[in-house]
Each structure stands twice: as C-alpha cells, then as structure tokens.
Amino acid sequence: GGSKVVILAEPPCSDITASSPSARFRYRDVPRNLEGVLLSPHDVDWPPPPWGFPALFAARLSDGSIAWLRFESFDRLRVIWKANEQDTRYSRMWGKRRAFGTRAIAEVAGEVVVSFLFVQIFHCFADGACYYPVVGDLTDAYNHAVAEMQKGVRGPGGAFSLPRRPPPPEAFAVLQGRLLETLRGRPAADRHSLRGSVWGYSGQGYSHMMCLQGEAIEALNLCAMRYSIPLDYLLLVLVILGIARASGEERVELTLYVPMRDGHEVSMVGLFADWRDIVVAVPREHATVLGVAVEVADVLRQRRWSVYNALRKSERTVCNFMHLDPQANRGIFKQVEDGQWSGGDVLGLDARRGKELGWTNQPLRFDFVQEHAKSWWLSVNVEYARYPPAWMRRFICAVEEAVVDLALRPTALAHRQFPEEFY
C-alpha cells in the first residue's frame, strides 16, 4: 500500500507515431526511486517471468532488481518484483487502478495510454495461421492511414485514406474442393480429415507443464544448426523420445496440426489447418537419439503422413505448436499472447492437485507454446488411467536427458534404463 508506479513514454506521447517504432516506455517506482526500460517478450533482454505469472511487460531496474507487469483488467495493473536474477523469492504484489484524466493526453503531464487491438478468430471459420494475413492487413492499413494523415491527405468524407488492395483470394472454393474430395472418397493428399467432434472422446486426467529456456534452448538451437534440423522438429523429437522411453514403445504414433497451406493459400483466411498422422519407428535394439531426429525430419520434409482417421480419436496422441508472430514489430504494434492479457495468473496459489481429477479430450496431448524467442512451454495433458503419475515422471526424465543427448551424446540409445537415482 502507498506505492506509486508511473509509466513514462520516450519520446513523449505526442511524438509517438507509426513512423517512430523505436519509441520506448520506462517503468518508475517513485518511492524507491528506481526505473528501467519496459521490455516485451520479444526483446532480447526479456527476463523470463516466474511460472504462474504470464507477464505483459518487464523492467530491469536501476538497482539490478526486476519487475514484471500484467493487466488483470483494462484498468487494473498487477506488478511483482524480485531483488535479482538469482533470488527465488517474489514480493511487492499490487492490484492498482489506472488513473484516467478527462483532458487530452498532451495536456496531462506523464500520463500514458497503451491501446490494444484485440483479434478473435473462431475455430469454426479459421485457423491460427489466419492471424498473420488479418493482423497484417489491419496494421498496414493503420500505418498507411497515419502516414497519410501526417501528410494532410484525407479520403472521402474526411476519413482516413486506406491502401487499395486486390480482392481476397477464393479461400472458400479451395476449402470446398478439399471437402468434396473427402465426401467422394478420393485419396487426395490435401483432402479434409473430418476431424470434428462427431466421434468425441473425454476422460479424467491431469496436466503437467515443462519450460524449455536458458541453456536448454541454447543447446537445442545449436543442435538445429549442427544437424540442419529446424527447432520445432527437434521439440517434436523430444516428445517422441519421451513417449518411446517412458512407455517402452518401438512405434510412436502422433497426430499433428498441419497448416495445409501451399503457395497462394498462405494469404487465405479460412479453416485450412488439419490433422495428419505420422508414425516413427524407435527400435529397442539399435535406435539412437540422432537417428530418431533424422527420421522425424525426413517424415516431415517428405510429408510421409496419412490423413487423420476420425474413428480413431480415442486412440490418438495429438501434438500442436503455437509460435510467436515472426514479425513481432508491425509499426508500433507488438504481438501480445492472449494468456498474457487475461487469465493464467496463478502465482502464489497452491500448486498441489486437488482430489478431483479434471477432464481431458484426448488420452494424451502435447501443446508447445512459444513464450519468447528463447523460451518454450510444453503442456502435457493425459488420461490418468492410461498414463499415471509414474509414467509422467519417466517422460519428464526422458525429455530432460534427450536434450543433453542431442547436444553431447547423439549416438546414445533411445531405449535404456533410467538412472538409479531416478527411483
């Protein structure tokens, strides 16, 4: 109580336009006389926030301490602070209301208003890849309008002059053609899999989160360059090695979300993403970590997958990837993950699971979420009856050792005994 936090703009608010994307904000803790530049998850110097607090901004303060900020609602800010990088204790939590002035921004010294463009895509009409063309058009239109306004150019009726664009491609015709290929029973490679919930599945289960950051991500990036295998392929390799070793399986089957966009379809808006099944052999006698990585890369590059069979929904293991926007800075706009804006703040809550199990819509599901250029979260949702906590412990250990194996012991066997201290 009694603390005051101020957010200042550099240059001043009146000077921030689409032509000045380098504008920065500074965080100032007035009573303690500390300040620092506000960082977003896309910045190189971004400090990873503590688990349970998906931060919107962060600031490395002048005394070496770190502050993270997030909005609980449009007018309520929450801040947490820790003394230094090594300290594991967090303190100074606020629920502050933002003061709104009745005068223009230029007339209120020090007041900064940060606006957000909220884009909601409904999965019955479009997939996550539609974010890029939709947001690209919106930000291009905004930046163009601001530039025209600065030149004094106005459209009809005094409105902003927007850029002229060709008509959108016929996405509906493409999607309709893929659906017809399925209904006619034709073995087309790009036909729709009918992956809806007609043959639904639900079971009682639990979830677990793993974070890959710091030295782990640095090692995987080095492996990606060394082996000429993309990072997201290697992340998939970790899952496959973890499943094979934890379950003792020599044949790992996965269902992947695939964009299914080639050529001119990249700029189309529609539900193009579909499910495709892959099979990776992990022989017990001779499969190595590097051998599995090469096999996975070959399967994906050669598209050696099959169309998902909806009748097998209750048997499938699903894996999905959610990347950050590769064009993190679009003029003065920066991408903000939905989890950083609302929900997800569980810092300080009891981390222990309750007595009641939750519900899961797949027996085994993996979601890779890119939080930052140098950090990925792996969310694992499992059905308790098939994958009890003992299995999860083996899976976590196998994934951790697979990261080290890829970097230092690529010829290590994929199937081997767990270390004695594990038990």
Backbone hydrogen bonds, N-H to C=O, Kabsch-Sander energy under -0.5 kcal/mol:
donor,donor_aa,acceptor,acceptor_aa,energy
6,V,28,R,-2.5
8,L,6,V,-0.5
8,L,26,R,-2.6
10,E,24,R,-3.3
15,D,12,P,-2.2
16,I,13,C,-1.5
17,T,15,D,-0.7
20,S,17,T,-1.8
23,A,20,S,-1.6
24,R,10,E,-3.1
26,R,8,L,-3.1
27,Y,36,G,-3.3
28,R,6,V,-2.3
29,D,34,L,-3.2
30,V,4,K,-1.8
30,V,28,R,-0.9
33,N,29,D,-0.8
33,N,30,V,-0.9
34,L,29,D,-1.8
36,G,27,Y,-2.0
38,L,25,F,-3.2
39,L,58,A,-3.8
43,D,40,S,-2.0
46,W,43,D,-1.6
53,F,50,P,-1.8
55,A,53,F,-1.2
56,L,69,L,-3.0
57,F,69,L,-1.9
58,A,39,L,-1.7
59,A,67,A,-2.4
60,R,37,V,-0.6
61,L,59,A,-0.8
61,L,65,S,-2.6
62,S,35,E,-1.2
64,G,61,L,-2.1
66,I,82,K,-2.4
67,A,59,A,-2.3
68,W,80,I,-2.5
69,L,57,F,-2.6
70,R,78,R,-1.9
71,F,340,Q,-0.5
72,E,70,R,-0.5
72,E,76,R,-2.2
73,S,76,R,-1.2
76,R,73,S,-1.0
77,L,96,K,-2.4
78,R,70,R,-3.0
80,I,68,W,-2.0
81,W,91,S,-2.4
82,K,66,I,-2.1
91,S,81,W,-2.9
94,W,79,V,-0.9
96,K,77,L,-2.8
98,R,75,D,-1.9
101,G,99,A,-0.5
107,E,104,A,-1.3
108,V,104,A,-0.6
108,V,105,I,-1.4
109,A,107,E,-0.7
111,E,108,V,-1.5
114,V,112,V,-0.5
115,S,113,V,-0.6
118,F,116,F,-0.7
119,V,117,L,-0.6
120,Q,118,F,-0.5
121,I,119,V,-0.5
122,F,120,Q,-0.5
125,F,122,F,-1.9
126,A,122,F,-2.2
127,D,270,G,-1.2
130,C,127,D,-1.8
131,Y,128,G,-1.7
132,Y,129,A,-0.9
134,V,130,C,-2.1
135,V,131,Y,-2.7
136,G,132,Y,-2.1
137,D,133,P,-2.1
138,L,134,V,-2.2
139,T,135,V,-2.9
140,D,136,G,-2.2
141,A,137,D,-2.4
142,Y,138,L,-2.2
143,N,139,T,-2.9
144,H,140,D,-2.4
145,A,141,A,-2.4
146,V,142,Y,-2.6
147,A,143,N,-2.2
148,E,144,H,-2.5
149,M,145,A,-2.4
150,Q,146,V,-2.2
151,K,147,A,-1.1
152,G,149,M,-1.2
153,V,148,E,-3.0
155,G,159,A,-4.1
158,G,155,G,-1.7
159,A,156,P,-1.2
162,L,160,F,-0.7
171,A,169,P,-2.2
174,V,170,E,-1.3
175,L,171,A,-2.5
176,Q,172,F,-2.7
177,G,173,A,-2.0
178,R,174,V,-1.8
179,L,175,L,-2.1
180,L,176,Q,-2.4
181,E,177,G,-1.8
182,T,178,R,-1.3
183,L,179,L,-2.5
184,R,180,L,-2.1
185,G,182,T,-1.6
186,R,181,E,-2.4
188,A,186,R,-1.4
191,R,188,A,-1.2
192,H,178,R,-1.2
200,G,197,S,-0.8
200,G,198,V,-0.7
203,G,360,T,-2.1
205,G,358,G,-2.2
206,Y,382,V,-1.7
208,H,380,V,-2.2
210,M,378,L,-2.3
212,L,376,W,-3.3
213,Q,211,C,-0.6
214,G,374,K,-0.7
216,A,213,Q,-1.6
218,E,214,G,-2.2
219,A,215,E,-2.5
220,L,216,A,-2.1
221,N,217,I,-2.7
222,L,218,E,-2.0
223,C,219,A,-2.2
224,A,220,L,-2.4
225,M,221,N,-1.7
226,R,222,L,-2.5
227,Y,223,C,-2.9
228,S,224,A,-0.7
229,I,224,A,-1.4
234,L,230,P,-1.7
235,L,231,L,-2.2
236,L,232,D,-1.7
237,V,233,Y,-1.9
238,L,234,L,-2.0
239,V,235,L,-1.5
240,I,236,L,-2.2
241,L,237,V,-2.9
242,G,238,L,-2.3
243,I,239,V,-2.6
244,A,240,I,-2.6
245,R,241,L,-2.3
246,A,242,G,-2.4
247,S,243,I,-2.5
248,G,244,A,-1.2
249,E,244,A,-1.1
252,V,280,V,-2.6
253,E,251,R,-0.6
254,L,278,I,-2.2
255,T,317,T,-3.2
256,L,254,L,-0.5
256,L,276,R,-3.1
257,Y,319,C,-1.4
258,V,256,L,-0.7
258,V,274,D,-3.1
265,E,262,D,-1.8
266,V,263,G,-1.8
267,S,264,H,-0.8
268,M,265,E,-1.4
270,G,268,M,-0.5
271,L,125,F,-0.5
272,F,270,G,-1.7
274,D,258,V,-2.3
276,R,256,L,-2.0
277,D,306,S,-3.0
278,I,254,L,-2.7
280,V,252,V,-2.5
282,V,250,E,-2.8
287,A,283,P,-1.9
289,V,412,A,-2.2
290,L,410,P,-2.7
292,V,288,T,-2.3
293,A,289,V,-1.9
294,V,290,L,-2.6
295,E,291,G,-2.1
296,V,292,V,-2.6
297,A,293,A,-2.3
298,D,294,V,-2.2
299,V,295,E,-2.4
300,L,296,V,-2.2
301,R,297,A,-2.6
302,Q,298,D,-2.5
304,R,299,V,-2.6
305,W,303,R,-2.0
306,S,277,D,-2.3
308,Y,275,W,-1.5
310,A,193,S,-0.5
310,A,308,Y,-0.8
312,R,309,N,-2.2
313,K,310,A,-1.5
315,E,312,R,-2.1
316,R,312,R,-0.9
316,R,313,K,-0.8
318,V,316,R,-0.6
318,V,364,L,-1.7
319,C,255,T,-2.6
320,N,366,F,-2.2
322,M,368,F,-2.7
323,H,321,F,-0.5
328,A,326,P,-1.1
330,R,328,A,-0.7
330,R,333,F,-2.4
331,G,329,N,-0.6
333,F,330,R,-1.8
335,Q,328,A,-1.0
340,Q,337,E,-1.3
341,W,337,E,-0.7
341,W,338,D,-1.1
342,S,338,D,-2.1
346,V,52,G,-1.9
346,V,344,G,-1.1
347,L,52,G,-1.6
349,L,346,V,-1.9
358,G,205,G,-1.6
360,T,203,G,-3.2
364,L,316,R,-0.7
365,R,381,N,-2.4
366,F,318,V,-2.9
367,D,379,S,-2.2
368,F,320,N,-3.0
369,V,367,D,-0.6
369,V,377,W,-2.8
370,Q,322,M,-2.8
371,E,369,V,-0.9
371,E,375,S,-1.2
372,H,375,S,-1.8
373,A,41,P,-0.6
375,S,372,H,-1.8
376,W,212,L,-2.4
377,W,369,V,-3.0
378,L,210,M,-3.4
379,S,367,D,-2.8
379,S,377,W,-0.6
380,V,208,H,-3.1
380,V,378,L,-0.5
381,N,365,R,-2.5
381,N,379,S,-0.5
382,V,206,Y,-2.6
383,E,363,P,-2.3
384,Y,204,Q,-2.0
385,A,204,Q,-0.5
387,Y,383,E,-2.6
391,W,388,P,-1.1
392,M,388,P,-1.6
393,R,389,P,-2.2
394,R,390,A,-1.7
395,F,391,W,-2.6
396,I,392,M,-2.6
397,C,393,R,-2.1
398,A,394,R,-2.5
399,V,395,F,-2.3
400,E,396,I,-2.5
401,E,397,C,-2.3
402,A,398,A,-1.9
403,V,399,V,-1.7
404,V,400,E,-1.3
405,D,401,E,-2.7
406,L,402,A,-2.6
407,A,403,V,-1.4
408,L,404,V,-3.2
409,R,404,V,-0.8
409,R,405,D,-1.0
412,A,409,R,-2.1
414,A,287,A,-2.9
415,H,287,A,-0.5
416,R,414,A,-0.6
422,F,419,P,-1.4
423,Y,419,P,-0.6
423,Y,420,E,-1.1
